[in-house]
Amino acid sequence: MSLDVLSVASEAFPLIKTGGLADVAGALPLALKAQDIRTRTLLPGYPSVLAALDPTHAALRIPDLFGGPAYVLAVEVNGLDLLVLDAPHLFDRPGGPYQMPGGYDHPDNWARFAALSRAGAEIAMGALDGWRPAIVHAHDWQAALTPVYLAVTNAPRPRTVVTIHNLAFQGNFSSSIFPALGLPPTAWSIEGVEYYGNVGYLKGGLHAADAITTVSPTYAREILTPAGGMGLEGLLAGRASQLHGIVNGIDVDVWNPATDAVIAERYSAQDLKPRRHDKSALEGEFGLRREAGPIFAVVSRLTWQKGLDLVAAACDEIVASGIRLVVVGSGDPEIEDAFRAAHNRHPDRIGVRIGYDEVLSHRVQAGADALIIPSRFEPCGLTQLYGLRYGCIPIVSRVGGLADTVIDANFAASTAGVATGIIFSPVDEENLIAALKRAKGLYDEGAPWQKMQARAMNTDVSWSASAALYADLYRELTKE
């Protein structure tokens, strides 16, 4: 049975990306085509998004959307069927999707993403001529009011799904904004958007949605606990029967070392020898001393959640262990400064590039020997999937999707020939250093490391299996 789905998201690769949400919103609709699921994705009309579009017509005009007129543009980009919300008074401004150039949140983010949700609800109820979806799939807090707006309608509505990509970001705002949301007074309740006296976008969406998904089975269990639930564990526990953990995949056409045009030398699991040229290119790009040891890498937001403060603190011991380090990312100023200082102490052993660089991340995955991901919590993580795909062995903490996607090279797994990485716990500096030294020992053995690289590269990290689970969920919801 074919289905039409409206996906509502605040970013989608390749048009706009700040993290893994964009990769999911960009790749899942393409993977669902094989399941006979047709997806249209509603995306805000940020300047960079509109600049990437060919001239197109407005499929819908909304006269007044939170303070100004808005248009919904229908366009196809890279196989994605997009609906772009062109609302200049909300989205035509410098900075990123969520923050001003100075790094502070846009003060009207509450209106910007309520508008995205409101437009999504109108489209879901048939505002576009000749099209009405059976399912509305809202991603994270920025789209989570979509099912809330739909839940207060009196007419038959599509079924709704909310995906939690990271429960730490919930979209909580002052109660003073509630009258402007256009919701009925009944929505100001514990079963609606009220959350400890504030308006909770994600909280409201989790109450209203017909199903909740998150991006790995382990994270789905973790968020039911006080340690992982970020204040929403009670709500989620009450909806546990509607909560599904479906691990993310990646676009294996975009992330493919056998065809990647931006890396120094292409290679495959069947022939890893050309990979040494990528490692040599990485040494040159970061000014690392050329020597016979491993290069471990960080490609991440540099935040406490990601455990990168622990890596920064361990830099001297990492270098003393014979490991060179490459760091690409941005985040907390203190962690950025700590890595800069480590580079200054070891300029030919530690390379640091502060900032997000999609192309560089491909080259790092292709040239580094291992990838360090010591997250304190991790809903899914995509970086380790890229690492597996490129034979860049993941060294990860035993949390969330990291635990679900990497097989530790312990004695049993190594003997059985199934290990694909290194896992450690609990997350502290001592255990991190022990894991890095364990990885260095395996690297020094040579052949076992290379076999693990090939095994990692043969891991199925595509969207195919996960897309089938989403398709099953959609179809189950439409039966109810």
Secondary structure, DSSP 8 states (H G I E B T S, - for coil): --EEEEEE-S-BTTTB-SSHHHHHHHHHHHHHGGGTEEEEEEEE--HHHHHTS-S--EEEEES-SSSS-EEEEEEEETTEEEEEEE-HHHH-SSS-SSB-TTS-B-TTHHHHHHHHHHHHHHHHTT-STT---SEEEEEHHHHTHHHHHHHT-SS---EEEEEES-TT---EE-GGGGGGGT--GGGSSTTTTEETTEEEHHHHHHHH-SEEEES-HHHHHHTTSTTTSTT-HHHHHHTGGGEEE------TTTS-TTT-TTSSS--BTTB-TTHHHHHHHHHHHHT----SS-EEEEES-BSTTTTHHHHHHTHHHHHHTT-EEEEEE-B-HHHHHHHHHHHHHSTTTEEEEES--HHHHHHHHHH-SEEEE--S--SS-SHHHHHHHHT-EEEEESSHHHHHH--B--HHHHHHT---BEEE-S-SHHHHHHHHHHHHHHHHH-HHHHHHHHHHHTS--SSHHHHHHHHHHHHHHHH-
